[in-house]
């Protein structure tokens, strides 16, 4: 029987995505849950699994195409589950009787979410496509016509679509910002023309991936919108490190990794409970502060595609053991492109730990509409004057950036001190709660 595999529901707010790569070919024998396309939405990139096993007899989408929930991606002959020796690609589906085609029920969000996290044998890295050279900008004829009517050179417009494809919105946005002289673009760059860099040497232009574009727009927006202050402090984690080494084995047996990040998740959730302003957002329209009663903490994860911030929910209610297992799982899922848009939503605070890589200190950018973010740098042994003598202590550098519109400097210093004390004397944490 021929079955249609359709794009399942992605999340409440996402109803379509761009095909980054088609992962199967006509004639392939695929297994149930095997990834068939890599899809990019405004929120994330992930692979769509097939709910049916069989032979791929038709591919209905193409790289770069925007597809909607419910749209047929491929057709599969479910009666063929093993490759015949020296098999030729099967006849296209048009050759089959129409009545043989039975749609597969589109899984709901839950089913889809479960399916998306299933592993595929192999991880493919999406091809980075070179930006079209000037004169060969990817755009629909109607968009070119619009640019001509507005007197815009379409090659100057930065396309937001796959492989830099220029949309009508891009042309309008470009024109609007040109006319109004609007300073910063959403990405934060000032729209001054760039010099011709090729006059100084060889250059290569590459289209931004959707993820890079989103990071650029979000960090640019936050930088322009939020008056940042960064507060620095250091925590003596000598004792905590002993605890980490002692209990790390047990956590490993349970499938997690006990790290500074997983301990900090717990400490930060308690700090947020004690200082509700740090778990809030500002509504400047209504002139209100929105206090969140949930403690969902995003953790910045470094991936080959760029920075992604999956969110761990209800951190306050979870043990360090649970958080260690969850963080290990979600970081792996993020790096393996199994993250769904929903995994990236709903954070109320963020932790960015660069300590595994190195560096003494950095100032993280607030992840708007949140109001604070904790930066963590590498813990190092330092000579510290303690109890009348110089001692070797393991010191963890911390940097808290916050939105000065809602958080005053004294609040920032108190919040960070609270975290430092909780790391240095964890029993205080228990006493305070
Ligand atoms: N100081 C010293 N060592 C640290 C450390 C710190 N602050 N943080 C982590 N480490 C160590 C860990 O203990 C581990 O050592 P071992 O392998 O010997 O046990 C090693 O560094 C690697 O840690 P990890 O990365 O596996 O684990 P983690 O839980 O600390 O971090 C995660 C998880 C996802 C936060 C991290 O992997 C990551 O991606 N960090 C980058 C975040 C980032 O890009 N931030 C920038 C955002 S702004 O552009």
Boltz pocket constraint, residues with backbone or C-beta under 6 A from the ligand:
constraints:
  - pocket:
      binder: B
      contacts: [[A, 257], [A, 258], [A, 259], [A, 260], [A, 261], [A, 262], [A, 299], [A, 300], [A, 301], [A, 302], [A, 303], [A, 307], [A, 327], [A, 331], [A, 351], [A, 352], [A, 353], [A, 354], [A, 355], [A, 356], [A, 357], [A, 364], [A, 376], [A, 377], [A, 378], [A, 379], [A, 396]]
      max_distance: 6.0
